[in-house]
Amino acid sequence: MAAQYKVLTQRDRRFSGKFNPEALELAINGYAVDGWVVKAAVTAEFKGGLSTREELIVIMEKVN
């Protein structure tokens, strides 16, 4: 059995470039209908110049 993985971030086109919990919930539920399961959710810190930003990363798995 092979597994597939999908990574969602707030930069995903579904979220229009900014974090929206309701849009994330809709996306996760939409993927769940197709058999995707959330395996992990983490925040990552990205440093750029003088600023630092955090981004939510959701890792999903689908086992075929």
Buried (B, 14 or more C-beta within 10 A) or exposed (E): EEEEEBEBEBBBEEBEEEBBEEBBEEBBEEBEEEEBEBEEEEEEEEEEEEEEEEEBBBEBBBEE
